[in-house]
Amino acid sequence: MKIIILGAGQVGSSVAANLVSEANDITVVDLKVDLLRELQDRFDLRTIEGHGAHPDVLARAGAKDADMIVAVTNSDETNMVACQVAYTLFRTPTKIARVRSQDFLDHPELFSLQSLPIDVHISPEQLVTNHIMRLIEHPGALQVQDFACGRVRLVAVRAYEEGPLVGNELRALYEHMPKVDARVAAIYRRDRAIQPDGNTVIEARDEVFFIAAPQHIRAVMSELRHLEKPYKRLIFAGGGNIGARLAGALEQNYRVKVIERVLDRCKHLAEDLERTIVLQGDAADEELLIEENVENTDVFCAVTDDDEANILSAMLAKRLGARKVMALINRSAYVDLVQSSPIDVAISPQQATIGSLLKHVRRGDVVEVHSLRRGAAEAIEAVAHGDTRSSKVIGNTIEDIPLPKGTNIAAIVRGDEVIIAHHDTVIESEDHVILFLQDKRRVPEVERLFQVGVTFL
C-alpha cells in the first residue's frame, strides 16, 4: 500500500515506524529537515521537505497514485486542508486526519464528502482520555481494550502471590468460576511470551492478558491478584485537553482535582467544570501535594505536555503515598525506562493512536486493532466473510485453523452473542473474530487467513 504521512513529529514517526515494517511504500512530509533525516536514517522510506497542505508538495510526494494520506501534523487546519486538497486534486481514496480541537470535533457534520472529505478523523487526546478512563474503571488493570463496541474487553493484569490462581494450572480458572466465561490470550513472564494452555502454571509477576465480557472482568482479576477497591479520589496534573476531558467526564462520579500551572487556564477550567477543584500550582511541588492530601489519593495521573514533569510529579506522588500513579509519556525511550520505576502505568499516546490507524491499513475486513506491549504484540478484530469453499476459516473448528505461531483466537462475536473461544468452536460467516498475536510480524499470515477466495460471489 502506498501511504503518505504528513508530519514527522512523535505521532507521525510512530505511524511510519509501524507501517514501514509491513512492506508498505511510505513517504513522510515535513518542514523540518532534521526530523526527516532522522527518519531516513532509521527506516526504508522516502521523505519530502515542504508544507503538507500545498498541492505541489503533495504532488512530489506521489499523491496522484497514493492509496492513503495520513495527516498528523500539529495543526488541525493543515491536516484538514491537506485532506481536502488530496481529494479535490488527486482523488486519494482514503484520507485520515488528526484533529485535536474539541471545537471541530463537536461538529461531526464538518467531516463529510460535501464539506471536508475526511474519511477518518482521529483525536489522540480523546483516545488517551478513553484509555485512562478504562483504567480507572478497572482498578489494578495495566491495559483495557474494547472490542465489538465494548461488548468484550481485553485486559492486562499483573499476577500477585495473593491471587488464588497463582501457582496453579490455568485450567483451575475455569474450575473456580464455572459460570464465568473468560479466556487467557497470552502470558508474559520476564518479558518472554508464553503460549497458554490448560497446563500452564501462573507465576507471581506474570503479565496476563485475558478476554471477557465487561461484567466478568473483576471476577477474573480476583483470581490473579488481590482485588483493589474502586477508586474515588483522583488528581490530574495538567489542565490541558486531556486533563480537562478527564475531569469533565469523571467529576460526577469521583472526587476530582486538577493541578494547572497557568492562571488563565485555571480560570477557564473553573468556569467549565462543575464539581472539579482546580488548583493553580506546580504538580511537582511537594508542599502542594501534601497540602492536598495526596497520601489519600486513589489515582494521581500526570497528563501535562512535558514528559519529564509527568515522570517526576508521578514519582513524587507515589513516594508521598498516592495509591496508584500514571504518567503520560510521549518519548518511547522514556516509556521503556519507567517500566521498573515506582510509576504504575506509563501511557503512550502513540500506542493509543496507532491502533486507530492500523485498522484502516490492514487487508481484509478488520474492525479493530490494538497495539500492545509497546508495539511488539497486537490484538485484532477481523470479520470472517464467504463460505466453506471460499474461506480458510469458516466451517472449521479453532483447533483445525492453521494459525501462525503465537496467535490465539480468544473470542467470537456472533450478532449480539459473545462466545469465548474453545478448541471445538466453529467459525461461521460474518463472525467477528478476536485474535491475539504475540508477534505483530505474523499479521500478514492472519490477513491471508481471513481473505475471501475467488469462488466467493
LOSELO-381073 format. One record per residue (C-alpha): x, y, z; residue number from 1. Coordinates in steps of 0.1 Angstrom, whole numbers, plus 2048, in hexadecimal, padded with zeros to 3 digits. Example, Ala and Ser with C-alpha at 12.3 -4.5 7.8 and 13.67 -1.06 7.14 Angstrom:
REM residues 2
+-----+-----+-----+-----+
:   x :   y :   z : seq :
+-----+-----+-----+-----+
: 87B : 7D3 : 84E :   1 :
: 889 : 7F5 : 847 :   2 :
+-----+-----+-----+-----+
REM end
This chain:
REM residues 457
+-----+-----+-----+-----+
:   x :   y :   z : seq :
+-----+-----+-----+-----+
: 800 : 800 : 800 :   1 :
: 80D : 823 : 7F7 :   2 :
: 809 : 83A : 815 :   3 :
: 812 : 85F : 819 :   4 :
: 817 : 86A : 83D :   5 :
: 815 : 890 : 844 :   6 :
: 829 : 899 : 863 :   7 :
: 849 : 88A : 870 :   8 :
: 843 : 891 : 895 :   9 :
: 83C : 878 : 8B0 :  10 :
: 81C : 86B : 8A1 :  11 :
: 828 : 86B : 87D :  12 :
: 849 : 85A : 884 :  13 :
: 837 : 83F : 899 :  14 :
: 81E : 839 : 87D :  15 :
: 83B : 837 : 864 :  16 :
: 84E : 81E : 87A :  17 :
: 82F : 807 : 87C :  18 :
: 825 : 809 : 858 :  19 :
: 847 : 807 : 847 :  20 :
: 84E : 7E5 : 858 :  21 :
: 82F : 7D6 : 846 :  22 :
: 83C : 7DA : 822 :  23 :
: 82A : 7FB : 81C :  24 :
: 838 : 816 : 805 :  25 :
: 83B : 833 : 81D :  26 :
: 842 : 858 : 815 :  27 :
: 844 : 871 : 832 :  28 :
: 840 : 897 : 82D :  29 :
: 84B : 8B1 : 846 :  30 :
: 85A : 8D4 : 847 :  31 :
: 876 : 8CA : 85F :  32 :
: 893 : 8BB : 84C :  33 :
: 8A4 : 8AD : 86C :  34 :
: 885 : 898 : 874 :  35 :
: 883 : 88A : 851 :  36 :
: 8A8 : 882 : 851 :  37 :
: 8A4 : 86F : 872 :  38 :
: 888 : 85A : 863 :  39 :
: 89B : 852 : 844 :  40 :
: 8B9 : 847 : 858 :  41 :
: 8A2 : 82F : 86C :  42 :
: 88A : 822 : 852 :  43 :
: 887 : 819 : 82D :  44 :
: 870 : 835 : 822 :  45 :
: 86E : 855 : 80D :  46 :
: 86D : 878 : 81B :  47 :
: 862 : 899 : 80C :  48 :
: 869 : 8BB : 81B :  49 :
: 84C : 8D2 : 818 :  50 :
: 82A : 8DD : 825 :  51 :
: 813 : 8BF : 825 :  52 :
: 7F4 : 8D3 : 81A :  53 :
: 804 : 8E2 : 7FB :  54 :
: 7FA : 8D1 : 7DA :  55 :
: 81D : 8D1 : 7CB :  56 :
: 82B : 8C0 : 7EA :  57 :
: 810 : 8A5 : 7E9 :  58 :
: 817 : 8A0 : 7C4 :  59 :
: 83C : 89B : 7CB :  60 :
: 833 : 883 : 7E7 :  61 :
: 820 : 86D : 7CE :  62 :
: 7FC : 876 : 7D7 :  63 :
: 7F0 : 86F : 7B4 :  64 :
: 7F3 : 849 : 7B9 :  65 :
: 7F3 : 847 : 7DF :  66 :
: 7DA : 830 : 7F0 :  67 :
: 7D9 : 843 : 811 :  68 :
: 7E3 : 865 : 820 :  69 :
: 7E8 : 867 : 846 :  70 :
: 7E9 : 88B : 851 :  71 :
: 7F7 : 88D : 874 :  72 :
: 809 : 8AE : 876 :  73 :
: 805 : 8C4 : 895 :  74 :
: 7EC : 8DA : 883 :  75 :
: 7C8 : 8CF : 880 :  76 :
: 7C2 : 8E8 : 864 :  77 :
: 7E0 : 8DB : 850 :  78 :
: 7D4 : 8B7 : 854 :  79 :
: 7B0 : 8C0 : 848 :  80 :
: 7BB : 8D5 : 82B :  81 :
: 7D4 : 8BA : 820 :  82 :
: 7B8 : 8A1 : 81E :  83 :
: 7A3 : 8B9 : 80A :  84 :
: 7BF : 8BF : 7F1 :  85 :
: 7C7 : 899 : 7EF :  86 :
: 7A2 : 892 : 7E7 :  87 :
: 79C : 8AF : 7CF :  88 :
: 7BC : 8AE : 7BB :  89 :
: 7C7 : 88A : 7BE :  90 :
: 7A8 : 876 : 7C8 :  91 :
: 7BC : 864 : 7E3 :  92 :
: 7A5 : 846 : 7EE :  93 :
: 7AB : 847 : 814 :  94 :
: 7B1 : 867 : 828 :  95 :
: 7B9 : 867 : 84D :  96 :
: 7BD : 887 : 861 :  97 :
: 7C9 : 88D : 885 :  98 :
: 7B0 : 8A6 : 894 :  99 :
: 7B7 : 8B2 : 8B7 : 100 :
: 7A0 : 8D0 : 8BC : 101 :
: 77F : 8C8 : 8CD : 102 :
: 76F : 8E5 : 8BA : 103 :
: 773 : 8D1 : 89A : 104 :
: 76A : 8AF : 8AA : 105 :
: 74A : 8BE : 8B7 : 106 :
: 73D : 8C2 : 893 : 107 :
: 73F : 8A0 : 883 : 108 :
: 72C : 8AD : 865 : 109 :
: 74D : 8BE : 85A : 110 :
: 75C : 89D : 852 : 111 :
: 749 : 893 : 833 : 112 :
: 74E : 891 : 80E : 113 :
: 739 : 8B0 : 809 : 114 :
: 74E : 8C5 : 821 : 115 :
: 770 : 8B7 : 82C : 116 :
: 776 : 896 : 81B : 117 :
: 787 : 885 : 838 : 118 :
: 780 : 860 : 83B : 119 :
: 78E : 85C : 85E : 120 :
: 796 : 876 : 878 : 121 :
: 7AB : 86C : 895 : 122 :
: 7AF : 87F : 8B6 : 123 :
: 7CD : 871 : 8C9 : 124 :
: 7C1 : 885 : 8E8 : 125 :
: 79F : 874 : 8E7 : 126 :
: 7AF : 852 : 8E2 : 127 :
: 7C6 : 857 : 900 : 128 :
: 7A9 : 864 : 915 : 129 :
: 794 : 845 : 90D : 130 :
: 7B2 : 82F : 915 : 131 :
: 7B8 : 83F : 937 : 132 :
: 792 : 83E : 93F : 133 :
: 792 : 818 : 939 : 134 :
: 7B0 : 814 : 951 : 135 :
: 79E : 828 : 96B : 136 :
: 77F : 813 : 966 : 137 :
: 792 : 7F3 : 96C : 138 :
: 7AA : 7F8 : 98A : 139 :
: 7CA : 7E3 : 987 : 140 :
: 7C9 : 7DF : 961 : 141 :
: 7E7 : 7E8 : 94C : 142 :
: 7D4 : 7EB : 92C : 143 :
: 7B0 : 7E8 : 922 : 144 :
: 7A5 : 7E7 : 8FD : 145 :
: 782 : 7E5 : 8EE : 146 :
: 776 : 7CF : 8D2 : 147 :
: 754 : 7CB : 8C2 : 148 :
: 749 : 7EE : 8CE : 149 :
: 752 : 7E6 : 8F2 : 150 :
: 73F : 7C4 : 8F4 : 151 :
: 760 : 7B2 : 8FB : 152 :
: 781 : 7BF : 90A : 153 :
: 7A5 : 7B5 : 90A : 154 :
: 7B6 : 7BC : 92B : 155 :
: 7DA : 7BA : 936 : 156 :
: 7E1 : 7B4 : 95B : 157 :
: 7FF : 7AC : 970 : 158 :
: 7FC : 78C : 984 : 159 :
: 805 : 78D : 9A9 : 160 :
: 80B : 773 : 9C4 : 161 :
: 7E9 : 77A : 9D5 : 162 :
: 7D6 : 770 : 9B5 : 163 :
: 7C4 : 74D : 9B9 : 164 :
: 7D0 : 743 : 996 : 165 :
: 7F5 : 74B : 99C : 166 :
: 809 : 72B : 99F : 167 :
: 7ED : 717 : 98F : 168 :
: 7E6 : 70A : 96C : 169 :
: 7D2 : 721 : 955 : 170 :
: 7B6 : 707 : 953 : 171 :
: 7AE : 70F : 977 : 172 :
: 7A0 : 731 : 96C : 173 :
: 783 : 71F : 95B : 174 :
: 77E : 708 : 979 : 175 :
: 77D : 725 : 992 : 176 :
: 765 : 739 : 97C : 177 :
: 74F : 721 : 968 : 178 :
: 735 : 73C : 961 : 179 :
: 74E : 756 : 955 : 180 :
: 759 : 752 : 931 : 181 :
: 77C : 760 : 92C : 182 :
: 79C : 757 : 91A : 183 :
: 7C0 : 75E : 920 : 184 :
: 7CE : 76A : 8FF : 185 :
: 7F3 : 76F : 908 : 186 :
: 80C : 76E : 925 : 187 :
: 82C : 782 : 927 : 188 :
: 846 : 776 : 940 : 189 :
: 865 : 78C : 944 : 190 :
: 85C : 79B : 922 : 191 :
: 85B : 779 : 912 : 192 :
: 83B : 76E : 901 : 193 :
: 82C : 74D : 90D : 194 :
: 811 : 73B : 8F8 : 195 :
: 7F6 : 733 : 912 : 196 :
: 7E4 : 712 : 914 : 197 :
: 7D1 : 6FF : 930 : 198 :
: 7F2 : 6F2 : 93F : 199 :
: 803 : 714 : 941 : 200 :
: 80B : 71E : 965 : 201 :
: 806 : 743 : 96D : 202 :
: 823 : 752 : 980 : 203 :
: 825 : 771 : 995 : 204 :
: 82F : 790 : 980 : 205 :
: 821 : 781 : 960 : 206 :
: 811 : 79A : 949 : 207 :
: 7F0 : 789 : 93F : 208 :
: 7DA : 793 : 922 : 209 :
: 7B7 : 786 : 925 : 210 :
: 796 : 78C : 912 : 211 :
: 773 : 78D : 921 : 212 :
: 753 : 7A0 : 921 : 213 :
: 754 : 7C0 : 935 : 214 :
: 73F : 7B2 : 952 : 215 :
: 757 : 795 : 957 : 216 :
: 778 : 7A9 : 958 : 217 :
: 779 : 7AF : 97E : 218 :
: 772 : 78A : 985 : 219 :
: 78F : 77F : 96E : 220 :
: 7A7 : 799 : 97D : 221 :
: 79F : 78D : 9A0 : 222 :
: 7AE : 76B : 996 : 223 :
: 7CF : 77B : 98D : 224 :
: 7D4 : 795 : 9A8 : 225 :
: 7C5 : 7A6 : 9C6 : 226 :
: 7A6 : 7B8 : 9B9 : 227 :
: 7AB : 7DD : 9BE : 228 :
: 78F : 7F3 : 9CB : 229 :
: 77F : 80B : 9B2 : 230 :
: 790 : 82C : 9AE : 231 :
: 77F : 84B : 9BD : 232 :
: 799 : 867 : 9C0 : 233 :
: 7AC : 872 : 9A0 : 234 :
: 7C6 : 88D : 99A : 235 :
: 7CF : 897 : 976 : 236 :
: 7EF : 8AA : 971 : 237 :
: 7EA : 8C0 : 953 : 238 :
: 7CB : 8D3 : 948 : 239 :
: 7D0 : 8D0 : 922 : 240 :
: 7BA : 8BE : 90A : 241 :
: 7BE : 89C : 91A : 242 :
: 7BC : 8A8 : 93E : 243 :
: 79D : 8BD : 937 : 244 :
: 78C : 8A0 : 925 : 245 :
: 793 : 887 : 941 : 246 :
: 786 : 89F : 95C : 247 :
: 767 : 8A7 : 948 : 248 :
: 75F : 882 : 942 : 249 :
: 766 : 876 : 965 : 250 :
: 75C : 892 : 97D : 251 :
: 739 : 886 : 981 : 252 :
: 744 : 864 : 98F : 253 :
: 766 : 86C : 99F : 254 :
: 776 : 886 : 9B5 : 255 :
: 78C : 898 : 99B : 256 :
: 7A8 : 8B2 : 99F : 257 :
: 7BC : 8C1 : 983 : 258 :
: 7DE : 8D2 : 988 : 259 :
: 7E7 : 8EB : 96D : 260 :
: 804 : 904 : 96B : 261 :
: 7F5 : 91F : 955 : 262 :
: 7DD : 936 : 967 : 263 :
: 7C7 : 93F : 949 : 264 :
: 7C3 : 91A : 941 : 265 :
: 7B8 : 914 : 965 : 266 :
: 79E : 92F : 962 : 267 :
: 791 : 91F : 942 : 268 :
: 78F : 8FC : 952 : 269 :
: 77E : 909 : 971 : 270 :
: 763 : 919 : 95B : 271 :
: 75E : 8FA : 945 : 272 :
: 75F : 8DF : 960 : 273 :
: 743 : 8DA : 979 : 274 :
: 750 : 8C6 : 996 : 275 :
: 776 : 8C4 : 990 : 276 :
: 78D : 8D7 : 9A7 : 277 :
: 7A6 : 8EA : 992 : 278 :
: 7C8 : 8F3 : 9A2 : 279 :
: 7E1 : 90B : 994 : 280 :
: 805 : 8FE : 99A : 281 :
: 821 : 8E6 : 991 : 282 :
: 817 : 8C1 : 993 : 283 :
: 83B : 8B9 : 99E : 284 :
: 838 : 8D1 : 9BC : 285 :
: 83B : 8BA : 9DA : 286 :
: 82A : 8D3 : 9F2 : 287 :
: 80C : 8D6 : 9DA : 288 :
: 808 : 8B1 : 9D7 : 289 :
: 80A : 8AC : 9FD : 290 :
: 7F1 : 8C8 : A02 : 291 :
: 7D9 : 8B8 : 9EA : 292 :
: 7DB : 897 : 9FD : 293 :
: 7EC : 883 : 9E1 : 294 :
: 7F1 : 866 : 9F9 : 295 :
: 7CB : 861 : 9F9 : 296 :
: 7C9 : 863 : 9D3 : 297 :
: 7BF : 843 : 9C0 : 298 :
: 7CD : 84E : 99E : 299 :
: 7E6 : 869 : 996 : 300 :
: 7E8 : 86D : 970 : 301 :
: 801 : 885 : 960 : 302 :
: 7F6 : 890 : 93E : 303 :
: 809 : 8B0 : 936 : 304 :
: 81B : 8B5 : 915 : 305 :
: 83D : 8B1 : 926 : 306 :
: 849 : 88D : 92A : 307 :
: 863 : 896 : 944 : 308 :
: 849 : 8A9 : 959 : 309 :
: 831 : 88C : 957 : 310 :
: 84B : 872 : 961 : 311 :
: 859 : 887 : 97E : 312 :
: 836 : 891 : 98C : 313 :
: 829 : 86D : 98A : 314 :
: 848 : 85F : 99C : 315 :
: 845 : 87A : 9B7 : 316 :
: 820 : 873 : 9BB : 317 :
: 827 : 84E : 9BF : 318 :
: 842 : 855 : 9D9 : 319 :
: 82A : 86B : 9EC : 320 :
: 810 : 84F : 9EE : 321 :
: 7FA : 850 : 9CF : 322 :
: 7EA : 82E : 9CA : 323 :
: 7EE : 82C : 9A4 : 324 :
: 802 : 844 : 98E : 325 :
: 801 : 847 : 968 : 326 :
: 816 : 85D : 951 : 327 :
: 810 : 867 : 92D : 328 :
: 831 : 862 : 91A : 329 :
: 836 : 86B : 8F6 : 330 :
: 85A : 85F : 8F1 : 331 :
: 85C : 83A : 8EC : 332 :
: 87E : 838 : 8FC : 333 :
: 870 : 847 : 91C : 334 :
: 853 : 82D : 91C : 335 :
: 86D : 811 : 91D : 336 :
: 881 : 822 : 938 : 337 :
: 864 : 826 : 951 : 338 :
: 859 : 801 : 94E : 339 :
: 86C : 7F9 : 96E : 340 :
: 866 : 81A : 97F : 341 :
: 84C : 823 : 99A : 342 :
: 834 : 82E : 97E : 343 :
: 818 : 814 : 97C : 344 :
: 80C : 81C : 958 : 345 :
: 81F : 82E : 93C : 346 :
: 807 : 83A : 922 : 347 :
: 813 : 83F : 8FE : 348 :
: 7FE : 855 : 8E7 : 349 :
: 80F : 845 : 8C9 : 350 :
: 804 : 822 : 8D3 : 351 :
: 7E1 : 82E : 8DA : 352 :
: 7DF : 83F : 8B8 : 353 :
: 7F0 : 825 : 8A2 : 354 :
: 7D5 : 80B : 8A5 : 355 :
: 7BB : 823 : 897 : 356 :
: 7D1 : 828 : 879 : 357 :
: 7DB : 803 : 874 : 358 :
: 7B7 : 7F7 : 870 : 359 :
: 7B4 : 80C : 851 : 360 :
: 7D5 : 7FD : 842 : 361 :
: 7CE : 7D9 : 849 : 362 :
: 7C4 : 7C3 : 82C : 363 :
: 7A2 : 7B2 : 82F : 364 :
: 785 : 7BE : 845 : 365 :
: 797 : 7C8 : 865 : 366 :
: 780 : 7DB : 87D : 367 :
: 797 : 7E2 : 89A : 368 :
: 7BD : 7E1 : 8A0 : 369 :
: 7CF : 7E7 : 8C2 : 370 :
: 7F4 : 7EA : 8C4 : 371 :
: 801 : 7D9 : 8E3 : 372 :
: 822 : 7D5 : 8F7 : 373 :
: 831 : 7F5 : 8E7 : 374 :
: 829 : 7E9 : 8C4 : 375 :
: 837 : 7C6 : 8C5 : 376 :
: 815 : 7B5 : 8C8 : 377 :
: 7F3 : 7BB : 8B9 : 378 :
: 7CE : 7B3 : 8BF : 379 :
: 7B8 : 7B3 : 8A1 : 380 :
: 792 : 7B1 : 89B : 381 :
: 78D : 7A2 : 878 : 382 :
: 76D : 799 : 866 : 383 :
: 76A : 777 : 856 : 384 :
: 75A : 779 : 833 : 385 :
: 751 : 760 : 819 : 386 :
: 747 : 73B : 81D : 387 :
: 758 : 719 : 822 : 388 :
: 765 : 719 : 7FE : 389 :
: 773 : 73D : 7FD : 390 :
: 780 : 741 : 821 : 391 :
: 79C : 730 : 833 : 392 :
: 78B : 735 : 855 : 393 :
: 765 : 732 : 850 : 394 :
: 758 : 710 : 859 : 395 :
: 778 : 706 : 86B : 396 :
: 77D : 701 : 890 : 397 :
: 797 : 717 : 8A0 : 398 :
: 7AF : 6F9 : 8A5 : 399 :
: 7AD : 6F2 : 880 : 400 :
: 7B6 : 715 : 875 : 401 :
: 7DB : 719 : 86C : 402 :
: 7E2 : 737 : 882 : 403 :
: 805 : 746 : 881 : 404 :
: 81C : 73E : 89F : 405 :
: 814 : 753 : 8BD : 406 :
: 7F1 : 75C : 8B1 : 407 :
: 7D1 : 754 : 8C4 : 408 :
: 7AC : 758 : 8BC : 409 :
: 79F : 765 : 8DD : 410 :
: 77A : 76D : 8D6 : 411 :
: 75F : 76E : 8BB : 412 :
: 743 : 787 : 8B9 : 413 :
: 725 : 779 : 8A6 : 414 :
: 709 : 792 : 8A3 : 415 :
: 703 : 79D : 8C7 : 416 :
: 712 : 77E : 8D5 : 417 :
: 736 : 77D : 8E4 : 418 :
: 746 : 75B : 8E1 : 419 :
: 766 : 754 : 8F4 : 420 :
: 77A : 73E : 8DD : 421 :
: 781 : 71A : 8E4 : 422 :
: 794 : 700 : 8CF : 423 :
: 773 : 6F2 : 8C0 : 424 :
: 762 : 714 : 8B9 : 425 :
: 759 : 716 : 894 : 426 :
: 75D : 736 : 881 : 427 :
: 73E : 742 : 86D : 428 :
: 73A : 75C : 852 : 429 :
: 739 : 780 : 85F : 430 :
: 748 : 776 : 880 : 431 :
: 75D : 791 : 890 : 432 :
: 77D : 77E : 89A : 433 :
: 793 : 78D : 8B5 : 434 :
: 7B7 : 782 : 8B2 : 435 :
: 7D6 : 788 : 8C8 : 436 :
: 7F8 : 788 : 8B6 : 437 :
: 817 : 785 : 8CC : 438 :
: 82C : 790 : 8AD : 439 :
: 81D : 7AB : 897 : 440 :
: 834 : 79F : 87A : 441 :
: 81A : 783 : 876 : 442 :
: 7FF : 79B : 86C : 443 :
: 802 : 794 : 846 : 444 :
: 7FC : 76F : 84D : 445 :
: 7DD : 777 : 861 : 446 :
: 7D1 : 78E : 845 : 447 :
: 7D5 : 773 : 82B : 448 :
: 7C0 : 75B : 841 : 449 :
: 7A3 : 773 : 841 : 450 :
: 7A4 : 77D : 81C : 451 :
: 788 : 770 : 807 : 452 :
: 791 : 759 : 7EA : 453 :
: 786 : 75F : 7C6 : 454 :
: 769 : 746 : 7C8 : 455 :
: 756 : 75D : 7DF : 456 :
: 73C : 772 : 7CD : 457 :
+-----+-----+-----+-----+
REM end
